[in-house]
Amino acid sequence: MAGDTTLKPTTKAKPKVERPKLYKVILVNDDYTPREFVIMVLKAVFRMSEETGYRVMMTAHKMGVSVVMVAAKDVAETKAQEAVDLAKAADFPLMFTTEPEE
């Protein structure tokens, strides 16, 4: 039959998209910020439950630091800064840092 058109599926090579590097938000223990305030910040900024906030706070208390969350760099840095700003506003030296996840 004349005019038959065979359609061949075209395959396009997808460029390999590297997943963005993830960053850890780390709570650094200090001897001045009240535990209740730390938990309040973890609940407000990181949307943790009371129980999870308590566990993260106690880990930092015992180990010196505790990983709060792992996220894309901009999200991690924004959340860490938000938490530090909350603490500064209340005159507490509470510290959150970010570092690349291994």
C-alpha positions as a printed NumPy array, in Angstrom:
array([[ 0.   ,  0.   ,  0.   ],
       [ 1.395,  3.336, -0.977],
       [ 1.458,  6.147,  1.548],
       [ 1.858,  3.898,  4.598],
       [ 3.761,  5.742,  7.234],
       [ 5.487,  3.753,  9.897],
       [ 5.868,  5.76 , 13.068],
       [ 8.99 ,  4.924, 14.963],
       [ 9.173,  5.971, 18.594],
       [11.791,  8.649, 19.023],
       [13.967,  8.365, 22.067],
       [15.519, 11.449, 23.5  ],
       [18.5  , 11.045, 25.752],
       [17.699, 12.639, 29.057],
       [20.582, 14.669, 30.414],
       [21.719, 13.307, 33.76 ],
       [20.533, 15.767, 36.348],
       [22.627, 15.654, 39.466],
       [20.586, 15.762, 42.612],
       [21.329, 18.862, 44.625],
       [23.689, 18.297, 47.505],
       [21.854, 17.985, 50.775],
       [22.811, 19.952, 53.851],
       [22.392, 19.11 , 57.516],
       [21.035, 21.667, 59.955],
       [22.852, 21.121, 63.231],
       [21.753, 22.273, 66.681],
       [24.772, 23.214, 68.799],
       [24.41 , 22.779, 72.557],
       [25.005, 25.69 , 74.908],
       [24.734, 26.039, 78.682],
       [22.509, 29.124, 78.661],
       [19.443, 28.575, 76.505],
       [16.568, 26.983, 78.474],
       [15.453, 23.56 , 77.241],
       [11.864, 24.747, 76.858],
       [13.   , 27.55 , 74.531],
       [15.051, 25.142, 72.392],
       [12.025, 22.853, 72.025],
       [ 9.805, 25.838, 71.205],
       [12.221, 26.87 , 68.39 ],
       [12.386, 23.305, 67.047],
       [ 8.576, 23.169, 66.994],
       [ 8.125, 26.645, 65.466],
       [10.864, 26.611, 62.819],
       [11.263, 22.92 , 62.036],
       [ 7.637, 21.835, 62.62 ],
       [ 8.637, 19.146, 65.13 ],
       [ 6.342, 17.566, 67.654],
       [ 7.023, 18.173, 71.339],
       [ 8.442, 14.643, 71.646],
       [10.735, 14.9  , 68.612],
       [11.906, 18.362, 69.679],
       [12.719, 16.999, 73.125],
       [14.738, 14.097, 71.649],
       [16.723, 16.383, 69.322],
       [17.38 , 18.832, 72.178],
       [18.519, 16.026, 74.531],
       [20.834, 14.58 , 71.851],
       [22.494, 17.995, 71.508],
       [22.619, 18.297, 75.3  ],
       [24.395, 14.936, 75.697],
       [26.521, 14.855, 72.514],
       [27.207, 18.571, 71.999],
       [25.416, 18.664, 68.637],
       [22.345, 17.128, 67.014],
       [21.181, 16.957, 63.401],
       [17.821, 18.709, 63.177],
       [17.003, 18.16 , 59.499],
       [18.538, 17.421, 56.108],
       [17.427, 19.53 , 53.131],
       [18.539, 21.369, 50.023],
       [21.202, 23.986, 50.812],
       [18.929, 27.042, 50.535],
       [16.22 , 25.468, 52.705],
       [18.744, 24.336, 55.333],
       [20.425, 27.753, 55.5  ],
       [17.095, 29.604, 55.653],
       [15.76 , 27.409, 58.487],
       [19.026, 27.64 , 60.457],
       [19.042, 31.437, 60.127],
       [15.363, 31.667, 61.107],
       [16.075, 29.641, 64.271],
       [19.158, 31.717, 65.178],
       [17.202, 34.955, 64.63 ],
       [14.427, 33.724, 66.95 ],
       [17.003, 32.971, 69.651],
       [18.763, 36.336, 69.205],
       [15.439, 38.143, 69.503],
       [14.992, 36.435, 72.886],
       [18.618, 37.159, 73.918],
       [19.723, 33.522, 73.837],
       [23.001, 32.306, 72.285],
       [21.277, 29.297, 70.673],
       [23.223, 28.254, 67.576],
       [22.264, 26.335, 64.444],
       [24.814, 25.605, 61.72 ],
       [24.67 , 23.943, 58.309],
       [27.115, 21.587, 56.636],
       [27.055, 19.383, 53.544],
       [25.813, 15.852, 54.086],
       [28.494, 13.259, 53.34 ]])
